[in-house]
Amino acid sequence: MRCLAAALQPGSQNLGTPEQDTSRFDAVIACYTGPMMRGGVTRRRWIPISLALCCLIGLPGTSARGAGSTIPYYNLRHAFAFAYPSNWIQLRVAGADYAVLSPDLNGVLSVTVGPGVATDPVLRKALRAAFIPFGRPIHPIQMGTYNLQGGVAQQAQAMLETPAHRQLAMTVLAASHRQRVYLIMLVVQDTRQASAASDSQALEATLSTFALF
């Protein structure tokens, strides 16, 4: 995935073909309220399932939370996993199954899963709708695909101007995999913050570990 802050660059990422019924999927689009999350940060405990599972899906585990270390997260109910920076904060987000926030409160990743299957055109339509609550695209939304571990996702990227006149960089992915529809949202809430580039890189690295199983 290109850096979020480079979302204006045209072109697609990899290739893909995921079929129809997205009961919960359409309602999920507005589950994340962007900058409004800043006041609602809460920590939750997590329990790693097993080292064997970590090795099975190739996620980096960590025994010490030093600089650059990551926390592997597994969701067996919805069959996905990824690893995120150990200094990021877990969020409770209405409608999302899991979300994490950077220490500077500027980078956000959320994952929402619903039952059903969806064709690529349906997924792409949902991706375009996902940007609406966040603001106005500064340039046309760039569509493409992204190869996750275990599946191919439709991808949309854009730079937006928020109602508060901030520039927000956003990448959204949607995948239909084994009777589930996944929506993954990566957001840098203010690209003018000094930490925006590092938040974007952290989100990119986190997405590269994302696995469907």
C-alpha positions, 0 to 999 in steps of 0.5 A: 500500500502506498503511504496514506499521505500519498493517496492522491497518486493514481494507479491500482494495487495488485489485482482481485476478484472476490459475490451479494448480500451485505446486511450489516455492511452498509450500516457499518460505513458511518461507524467511525466518526473521525476526529470525534474519537479523540475524546473517547479513548479507552484501553481494553485488555487483549489475550493472545490466542497462542504462539502456534497461531501466530506462527501459522499466519506469519504475524510478528509476535513480541515478547518485549514492548520496545521501540518498533515492537508490535502486538499481534491481535487475533479474532477467531470469531471473524477469522482475521488477524494483524499486528499493530504498534505496541504503543498504539491504543485500543479503541471502542468504536460503535459498529467496529469489531476492533480499532486502534489509535496512534499515541498522538491521536492522529492515526486510526485503524478500524476493522468491521466484519459482517456476514454475507458475500459481495461482488466487486462492484458492490464493494467498490460502491460501498468504498466510495460511500465510506468517505462521505461522513469524513469530508469532501475529496480534494481530488478524485478518489483513487480505486484499486485492489490490495492483496491481503494475506488470504484474500484480495480487497478492493481499495479506495484512497483519497485526501479529504477536506474535513468540515473543520478545514483539516486535510485528512488522508484515508484508505478504505479496503473491502473484502468478501471472504468465506461468507464474511464482508470485511471493511478496513479503514485507515485514517490520518486525521490531520496530514499537517501534523508533524507526526502524520508521515510516521502515522501513515507509515505505521498504518501501512506496516500494520496493513501489510500484516493483515490476514484472513483465514 
